[in-house]
C-alpha cells in the first residue's frame, strides 16, 4: 500500500508538467496553423511576382535574425533560470546587443538588397521599403521572440504561450484586414501593414515585461562568446535547410519542387510536439546541471524517452493523414502524399539529436553544442546539394535521412564525452582520483 501511494504521488507530480506541455504544444500548433493561413492569404492576393519578392526578402531576414542579438537570448534563459537576480543585467545585455547588431544588419541589408530586389520602381522608395521590411523581420521579430524567452526563463509558460499565439494571430489578422478588407495587393502595401502588426505586438510584450524589472545597461562579457557559439549553428542550419530546395529548383520540375517544399513544411510542423517539450524542460535542465552536466543525466534520459515516444506518434499520425493533404493543398501536388510518407519518419532522428544538443546548451556547453550543429549543418548542406544534383529527388530523400541520423550519432557521442568530463572534474573537485 505505501508503495502504491508513493507511485500515485510521483504521477501527481507529473501533472503540472503534462499541463504545461499541453499548453505549450497547443500554442505552437495554433501558431503554425496561423502562419500557414497568413501565407495562403498573401500568396493569393499579392500574386506570384509580389509574393516571390516577399518570400525572398523574408528568407534573407530569417537568416539575419539569428545574428541579431548575437545569441544573447539563450544566455538570458540559462542565467535567469538559475538565478532570477541576474535578470536586470541580462536584460540590459540583450537590449544593447539587439540594438547594435539590429541597426548594423538593417543598414547593410538596405544597401545591398536593392541591387537584387525591386519592391518599388523609384530607387529611394525601394531602399526605404526594403529597410522597413528588414526592421520588421529582423529587429521587431527578434524583440518579440526575446519576450517569449524571458517568460520561459521565469518558467512562466502561460505568458510565453500567449506571446507565441498572439504573435501568430496578430499577423493573420493583419493579413485578413489588409488583403480581404482593404484590398491590399502589392508588397509595398503589405510592408506597412506588417510593420504595424509587429509594432503593436511588441508594445504588448513591453507592457507585459514591465513588472519583471528594469534593465541594467551593461555587457556581460563572459556571455559574448557563448552567445556567438549559440547563434552560428542556426545560421548554418538555415543554409542546410535551403540547399536541397535550391538545387531541386535547378534540376527538376516545378511540381516536384512545390510538393517537396510543402512536405518539408508539414514535417517541420510535426516536430512542434517535441519542440513544445524542449521549451518547458530547458529551464529545469539548466537548474539541474548547475553543478555539472553529469547531475542532469537522469533527467535528460527521461526527457529523451518521452520525446522519442512523442516523435513516433507524430510520424505515425502524419503517415496516416497524408492522403487528406491533396484536398487541403490542391490536387496539382501529385507527389505530395508520397513525399510526406517518405519524409515523415525523419522526425525521429531529429528528435534524437535535438534532446542531446538542448541538454548541452542548458548546461552552458555552447562550444560543444555549436560543434555538433555547425559541422552537421555545414557538411549536411554540401551532402544535400550533391545528392540532389546527381539523383533528384531520391538522392534528396536519402541525404535527408543520412544527415539527420549522422547528427543524432554525433550529438550523443559529444554529449557522452561532456558528461564524462563533467564527472571527472567533479571527482577532482572533491579530492577523488580521476578515472
JOHUMO-V766159 format. One line per field, one symbol per residue. psi: psi as a letter, one per 30 degrees, with the letter a starting at -180 (. if undefined). Layout:
psi: ???
//
This chain:
psi: eeeeeeeeeeeeffeeeeeeeeeeeeeeeeeeeeeeeeeeeeeeffleeeeeeeeeeeeeeeeffffjfhgfeeeeeeeeeejfffeeeeeeeeeeeeeeeeeeeeeeefeeefffkjekekeeeeeeeeeeeeeefdeeeeeeeeeeeeeeeggifeeeeeeeeeeeeeeeeeeeeeeeeggkgleeeeeeeeeeeeeeeeeeeeeefeffllkjjlkjeffeeeeeeeeeeeeeeeeeffeeeeeefffaleeeeeeeeeeeeeeeeffeeeeeeeeffeeeeeefgegkfffgeeeeeeeeeeeeeeeeeeeeeeeefeffeffefkffiffeeeeefefffffeeeeefeeeeeeeeefgifeeeeeeeeeeeeeeeeeeeeeeefikgeeeeeeeeeeeeeeeeeefeeeeeeeeeeeeeeeefggkkk.
//
